[in-house]
Amino acid sequence: MSAINLHTQYNKHIQTQYVKDSLLGDCLDNTYSFSGVKTVRISTPVTVPMSDYSRTGTNRYGTPKEMEDLVQELTLSQDKSFTLTIDKGNNADQNGIKEAGKMLKLQMAEQAIPLMDKYGFERLSQLAGKIVGNSTAISKSNVCERITAGTTYMDDCEVPAYDRTLFVPSEVYAKLRLSEEFHGCDNLMEKSLTKGQVGTYDNMRVVKVPHSRWPQNVNFIIVHKRAACAPVKLNDTKYHQDPPGISGSLLEGRQYYDLFVFAAKCNGVYVDVDTSSGAGEICSTPEIILDGTIDCSTSGATIKYTLDGSDPRYSATAKIGTSVPNTSAGTVVRAYAYKDGAFPSDVASEEF
């Protein structure tokens, strides 16, 4: 249990925990601004398939269709804070080791930043465009093959090969570094090292993430920079000297933030999950039956669906239910399943 320790002789040198800077911030998109708002709505225009040109008739290019768009709402949800006091008498008896400015920086480094990263990696693992389960434990003999499966998936989805980051926990990095294909970071700048980068692999920078910030049962995450954003609307710290009721310093801070994956670019986030016995669970992909019902074999799962062709994992029009209303011919139903403590399913799609 922590305490305020008043010693007869107190050295001015204090011990702090080993901590890292944020490992996510520089690897994601910072284009969108939440200044003055809590929710940002993103519209994605929907293009139409190509058709054969006809050299006769009045609609030679085909039947015109008004361009539609799909809407995704990004609403900030994480609003965290802290408050600390440093009594002037206690600090004097401790030889003044708790200088207010340094203690604010220490609080951010040891508490605020790790919490933001932990939340961000958890969100990436839940909102990824592709979540793949593997019942075979990852090892030095299969780690490269598994990562290559992820990059191949992104290549097939036409995700740009540049600006990709491979995030790995320490235990997976230990296996990856034994690969002849892995290039160490001897030639990397020291600035890169402070952000957790430990090398490159298949043209991706590799960032090693401490276990305390890493989501459970995830082997690795590949993220393209433009596929997600981690906005921080407030990162506010305050230092009050001798405020009313306190002889000493009052330290306060507030962080207002979130992490979002963009629907149009969700295939730029790939997650490999350990689904061996007793490990992670991925919800089964729902079955959309043409009588209007949606079924999922995963016990306790919730189903979310859309009728406008948008991805229900990110769409502002998604609804919860296992029975869709009467639909006309040509209506596209898309659905996925999710539940607490598990990873969400792939998206099922059916046209009535």
C-alpha positions in Angstrom: 0.0 0.0 0.0 1.3 3.5 -0.9 2.1 6.1 1.7 3.7 9.4 2.3 7.1 8.6 3.6 8.7 11.2 5.9 12.4 10.3 6.4 15.0 12.0 8.6 17.2 12.2 5.5 15.7 12.2 2.0 17.7 12.1 -1.2 16.6 14.4 -4.0 17.0 11.6 -6.5 13.7 9.7 -6.9 13.0 6.4 -8.6 10.3 6.2 -11.4 8.8 3.3 -13.3 10.1 2.3 -16.7 7.6 3.7 -19.2 7.3 4.3 -23.0 5.8 7.1 -24.9 2.5 6.5 -26.8 3.1 3.7 -29.4 0.0 4.5 -31.5 -0.2 8.2 -32.1 2.4 8.5 -34.9 1.1 5.4 -36.7 -2.5 6.5 -37.4 -4.3 9.2 -39.3 -4.5 12.7 -37.8 -6.6 14.3 -40.6 -9.9 14.6 -38.8 -10.6 17.4 -36.3 -13.0 17.2 -33.4 -12.6 20.8 -32.5 -15.9 22.1 -31.1 -17.8 18.8 -31.6 -18.2 15.4 -29.9 -19.2 13.5 -33.1 -17.8 13.7 -36.6 -19.9 12.2 -39.5 -18.0 10.8 -42.4 -19.7 10.3 -45.7 -18.3 7.7 -48.2 -19.7 8.1 -51.8 -20.8 4.8 -53.4 -19.7 4.2 -56.9 -21.5 2.0 -59.4 -20.3 -1.1 -61.4 -19.0 -0.6 -64.9 -21.3 -1.7 -67.8 -21.0 -2.3 -71.5 -21.5 0.7 -73.7 -24.4 0.4 -76.1 -24.1 2.0 -79.6 -27.8 2.3 -80.0 -30.7 3.7 -77.9 -31.0 6.7 -75.7 -29.2 5.4 -72.6 -26.0 4.3 -74.2 -23.9 4.5 -71.1 -26.6 2.6 -69.1 -29.4 3.7 -66.7 -28.3 6.7 -64.7 -28.3 6.3 -60.9 -27.9 9.1 -58.4 -24.7 8.7 -56.4 -25.5 7.6 -52.9 -23.3 7.8 -49.8 -22.8 5.8 -46.6 -22.4 7.5 -43.2 -20.2 6.6 -40.3 -20.4 8.5 -37.0 -17.3 8.9 -34.9 -18.3 9.8 -31.3 -15.7 10.3 -28.6 -16.3 8.2 -25.5 -13.2 8.2 -23.3 -13.1 11.1 -20.8 -10.5 10.3 -18.1 -9.1 12.5 -15.3 -6.8 12.6 -12.3 -6.1 14.9 -9.4 -3.2 14.9 -6.9 -2.1 17.1 -4.0 1.4 17.7 -2.8 1.3 19.1 0.7 3.9 21.9 1.2 4.9 20.5 4.6 5.2 17.0 3.5 7.3 18.0 0.5 9.6 20.2 2.7 10.2 17.2 5.0 11.0 15.1 1.9 13.7 17.6 0.8 11.4 19.0 -2.0 11.6 15.9 -4.2 8.0 16.3 -5.5 8.4 19.3 -7.8 5.0 19.9 -9.3 5.9 20.1 -13.0 7.9 16.9 -12.9 5.1 15.1 -11.0 2.6 16.1 -13.7 4.9 14.6 -16.4 5.3 11.5 -14.3 1.6 11.0 -13.9 1.1 11.3 -17.7 3.9 8.9 -18.5 3.0 6.2 -15.9 -0.8 6.4 -16.0 -2.5 8.5 -18.8 -0.4 7.5 -21.9 -0.4 3.7 -21.1 -4.2 3.8 -20.5 -4.8 5.5 -23.8 -2.6 3.0 -25.7 -4.3 0.0 -24.0 -7.7 1.3 -25.0 -6.5 2.0 -28.6 -5.0 -1.5 -29.2 -8.2 -3.1 -27.7 -10.3 -1.0 -30.1 -8.2 -2.0 -33.1 -8.6 -5.6 -32.2 -12.4 -5.3 -32.0 -12.9 -3.0 -35.0 -10.5 -4.5 -37.5 -11.7 -5.2 -41.0 -10.3 -8.7 -40.9 -10.0 -10.8 -37.7 -8.4 -14.3 -38.3 -8.4 -17.0 -35.7 -5.7 -19.6 -35.4 -5.9 -22.6 -33.1 -2.2 -23.4 -33.6 0.0 -21.4 -31.2 2.3 -18.9 -32.9 5.9 -20.0 -33.0 9.2 -19.1 -34.7 8.4 -21.6 -37.4 5.1 -20.2 -38.4 5.2 -16.5 -37.4 6.4 -15.3 -40.8 3.8 -17.3 -42.6 1.1 -15.9 -40.4 2.2 -12.3 -40.9 2.5 -12.9 -44.7 -1.1 -14.1 -44.7 -2.0 -10.7 -43.3 0.0 -8.7 -45.8 -1.3 -10.8 -48.6 -4.9 -10.1 -47.5 -4.1 -6.4 -47.5 -2.5 -6.6 -50.9 -5.6 -8.3 -52.4 -7.7 -5.6 -50.9 -5.5 -3.0 -52.6 -4.3 -1.5 -49.3 -1.1 0.5 -50.1 2.1 -1.3 -49.2 3.6 1.8 -47.7 2.7 3.2 -44.2 1.9 -0.1 -42.7 2.9 -0.9 -39.1 3.2 -4.3 -37.6 2.4 -4.2 -33.8 3.5 -7.3 -31.8 3.6 -8.1 -28.1 7.0 -8.9 -26.6 6.6 -12.7 -26.8 5.7 -12.7 -30.5 8.6 -10.3 -31.2 11.0 -12.8 -29.5 9.9 -15.4 -32.2 9.9 -12.9 -35.1 13.5 -11.7 -34.4 14.8 -15.2 -35.0 13.7 -15.0 -38.6 16.3 -14.3 -41.3 13.8 -12.0 -43.0 13.6 -9.7 -40.0 15.9 -6.7 -40.2 17.2 -5.3 -36.9 17.1 -1.6 -36.1 20.8 -0.8 -35.9 20.4 1.8 -38.6 17.2 3.4 -37.2 17.2 6.8 -35.7 17.0 7.1 -31.9 13.7 8.9 -32.3 12.2 5.8 -33.8 13.4 3.7 -30.9 11.6 5.9 -28.4 8.3 5.2 -30.2 8.8 1.5 -29.8 10.0 0.7 -33.3 12.4 -2.2 -33.2 13.0 -2.9 -36.9 11.3 -3.6 -40.2 9.6 -6.6 -41.7 8.2 -6.9 -45.3 8.4 -3.2 -45.7 6.5 -2.6 -42.4 7.9 -0.9 -39.4 7.7 -3.3 -36.4 6.6 -1.8 -33.0 7.0 -4.0 -29.9 4.2 -3.4 -27.4 4.4 -4.1 -23.7 2.1 -6.8 -22.3 0.3 -4.3 -20.1 -0.9 -2.4 -23.1 -1.7 -5.4 -25.4 -5.2 -6.9 -25.9 -5.6 -10.5 -24.6 -5.3 -13.4 -27.0 -4.1 -11.2 -29.9 -0.9 -12.4 -31.7 -0.3 -9.3 -33.8 -2.0 -6.4 -35.5 -1.2 -4.9 -38.9 -2.4 -1.4 -39.4 -2.3 1.0 -42.4 -1.8 4.6 -41.3 -5.0 5.8 -43.1 -7.2 3.0 -41.9 -7.8 4.4 -38.4 -7.5 7.5 -36.3 -6.9 8.2 -32.6 -8.1 11.7 -31.9 -7.3 13.4 -28.6 -9.7 16.4 -28.2 -8.4 17.3 -24.7 -5.0 16.7 -23.2 -5.2 19.2 -20.4 -3.0 19.4 -17.3 -3.1 22.1 -14.6 -0.9 23.0 -11.7 -2.4 25.2 -8.9 -0.1 26.6 -6.2 -1.8 27.1 -2.8 -5.4 26.8 -4.0 -8.2 27.4 -1.5 -8.1 24.7 1.2 -4.6 23.4 0.4 -1.2 24.5 1.5 0.9 23.2 -1.4 0.2 22.1 -5.0 -2.9 20.7 -6.7 -2.3 18.8 -9.9 -5.2 18.0 -12.2 -5.5 16.5 -15.7 -8.1 15.4 -18.2 -7.8 13.4 -21.4 -10.7 13.2 -23.8 -10.1 10.8 -26.7 -11.0 7.7 -28.7 -10.0 5.4 -31.5 -11.9 4.7 -34.7 -11.5 2.5 -37.8 -12.8 4.0 -41.0 -15.4 1.8 -42.7 -14.1 2.5 -46.2 -10.6 1.5 -45.2 -11.2 -1.2 -42.6 -9.3 -3.8 -44.6 -6.3 -1.8 -43.6 -6.5 -3.3 -40.1 -5.7 -7.1 -39.8 -5.7 -9.0 -36.5 -4.4 -12.5 -35.8 -6.1 -14.1 -32.8 -5.1 -17.1 -30.7 -8.2 -19.4 -30.6 -6.5 -22.4 -29.1 -8.3 -24.2 -26.2 -9.1 -21.7 -23.4 -7.9 -18.7 -25.4 -9.8 -16.2 -27.6 -13.2 -16.8 -29.2 -14.4 -15.3 -32.5 -18.1 -15.1 -33.0 -19.5 -17.2 -35.9 -20.5 -15.4 -39.0 -24.3 -15.0 -39.0 -26.5 -16.8 -41.5 -29.0 -14.6 -43.3 -32.1 -16.6 -44.3 -34.3 -15.5 -47.1 -37.4 -15.5 -44.9 -35.9 -12.4 -43.1 -34.3 -14.1 -40.1 -30.7 -13.9 -39.1 -29.1 -16.7 -37.1 -25.7 -17.1 -35.3 -24.4 -20.3 -33.8 -22.4 -18.4 -31.1 -24.3 -18.6 -27.8 -25.1 -15.2 -26.3 -24.0 -13.2 -29.4 -25.9 -10.0 -30.5 -26.6 -9.5 -34.2 -26.4 -6.1 -35.9 -27.5 -5.6 -39.5 -28.0 -3.0 -42.2 -30.4 -2.8 -45.2 -28.6 -0.1 -47.2 -25.5 -2.1 -48.1 -23.3 -0.4 -45.5 -21.0 -2.3 -43.2 -22.9 -2.9 -40.0 -19.7 -2.8 -37.9 -19.3 0.9 -38.6 -22.6 2.2 -40.1 -24.8 4.9 -38.5 -27.9 3.1 -39.9 -27.1 -0.3 -38.3 -29.9 -1.9 -36.2 -29.9 -4.8 -33.6 -32.1 -7.8 -34.2 -32.5 -11.2 -35.6 -35.5 -10.5 -37.9 -35.4 -7.8 -40.6 -38.5 -6.0 -41.8 -40.2 -6.8 -45.1 -37.7 -6.1 -47.8 -38.1 -5.5 -51.5 -36.3 -7.3 -54.2 -32.7 -6.2 -54.6 -32.4 -5.2 -50.9 -28.9 -6.1 -49.5 -28.9 -7.3 -45.9 -25.5 -7.3 -44.2 -25.0 -8.6 -40.7 -22.3 -9.5 -38.1 -22.3 -10.9 -34.6 -20.5 -9.7 -31.4 -20.5 -10.3 -27.7 -18.6 -9.2 -24.6 -15.4 -11.1 -24.1 -15.2 -12.3 -27.7 -14.0 -11.0 -31.0 -16.7 -10.0 -33.6 -17.5 -12.1 -36.6 -17.0 -11.5 -40.3 -19.8 -9.8 -42.1 -22.5 -11.9 -43.9 -24.3 -10.5 -47.0 -27.4 -11.6 -48.8 -29.5 -9.9 -51.5 -33.2 -10.5 -51.4 
